[in-house]
Amino acid sequence: MGFGAGIRKMQGLVALLLMSAVPAMAGAQTLGQAQSAPIQQGPLPEVRPADSALATPPAQTQSGAVPPAAIPPAIEPPISTLAPKPRKKGPVDALKPGQFVWAKQDVYEGPMKIVIVLDTQRIYVFQNEKLIGFSTISSGKKGKETPTGIFNILQKKLDHKSNLYSNAPMPFMQRLTWDGIAIHGGDLPGYPASHGCIRLPIVFAKALFGVTQMGQEVVVLQDTSTPVKRPAPQPPSDSVVGATDAAADPAPSPPVLAPNSAEASPPEPSV
């Protein structure tokens, strides 16, 4: 009896051990199968870069409203503009100091224009819109610069002596102002050297003297890009006088011309 009871007790212990060992063995078998099974390879999932607008949540204000996204301003490429070329200075012809060109005409008729350009030291003579002569000049030096503007020939004299500068000869003089500015023949060193007058080559001064008229308009420019304004016409001196007084005053007499010459009689000219 005792021996049989011991046997039965041992069988119960063995059965209990077997029952506890079965799940562990089953798990070990499943793990071995998983390790021995081949790995199935397939296409990898597509990886996309996260959108910055979606990856970063918009900041909220204290009221809970989402502010509008800031859009950077469009940057336009700079427009490349060519720098303006500097205006060419100096003579625009091949004339050397003292040289000139004069196209002799059989008859000098029609409107005439005389233009003097100081920065290029040139004089141009047009008749009927046609260039008939141009020449080198020598204008006023520093401190005695030739004034620019629109002038008229006030006096003509073949052989004039300066009453301002030690009787300096001024052949074929054509006066532009009563205070000492005139066109005449003289020395041309190749740069401004006069006391304000416009010096010309003697031969050119003689030719110009022979074709101009009293009152001829002369335009003096600093350069060809700087125009001069024509002075406004001045009202006559008796415009403020009443009709009765104006009728009583005699009409002003025209300027008296010297006999056998084209020279007017100015009030004490100086040049």
Residue, then its C-alpha position, 0 to 999 in steps of 0.5 A: m500500500g505504501f509503495g503504490a501510494g508513493i508511485r502514484k504520487m510520483q506520477g502526479l508530479v511528473a504529469l504536473l511537470l509535463m503540463s508546465a513544460v508543454p507551453a514553453m516548448a510550443g513557444a520555443q518551436t514558434l520562435g524557431q520557425a519565425q527565425s528560420a522563415p525567409i524574410q519577404q522583401g518588398p518596395l519601400p514606402e515613399v518618403r516625402p519631405a514634410d511640408s513646412a506649412l503642415a509640419t509647423p503648426p501656425a501660431q495662434t494669437q491670444s484670441g485664438a485666431v490664426p494670423p494670415a501667413a506672411i507672404p514675402p514680397a516679390i523681388e524683381p531683378p534690377i534693371s540694368t541701364l547703361a550710363p549716359k556717355p559723357r558729352k564730348k568736349g573740345p573741337v569737333d573738327a580738325l581746325k588748328p588755332g588760326q584756321f578757318v573755312w569760308a565758302k565764298q558766295d556770289v551774292y550774300e542774301g537771305p537771313m543770316k545767323i552767327v553762333i559762337v560756342l565758347d567751350t569749343q572756341r568756334i564761330y559758325v556763320f549760316q545763311n539761308e540755313k546753310l553753313i557758309g563759314f566757321s572758324t577758330i576763335s579766342s574768347g575772354k580769359k579767366g576773370k574776363e570771360t565773354p558773356t553768353g546771350i543774344f546780342n546785336i551788332l551795334q557798331k562796325k568799324l574797319d580800323h578800331k583802336s581800343n580806348l580801354y587797353s592801350n590803343a590795342p588794334m581791333p581790325f574789322m571791329q563789330r561791337l556787341t555791347w557798349d561796355g567793351i565786348a566786340i568781334h574783331g581780328g586778333d591773335l589766336p593762341g588756341y585758348p581763351a586769352s582776350h579781355g572779353c572780346i571774340r578774336l577771329p583770324i584777320v582774313f575771316a574777320k574781314a570776310l564776316f565784316g563784309v556780309t553782316q548788317m547793323g542789328q545782325e543777331v549774334v548768339v553766344l553759347q557756353d556749349t551746345s547743350t546749354p541754351v540761352k534765353r532771349p531777353a524779354p522786350q522792354p516797353p518804351s520809356d514813355s509807356v507810363v506817360g499820359a496820352t496828352d503828354a505823350a502826344a506833346d513829346p517829339a518822337p525819338s530820332p533814329p540813330v545817326l550814321a556816320p557818312n560813308s560808313a556803317e558805323a552808328s554814333p553810340p553814346e561814348p562807347s568803350v572797347 
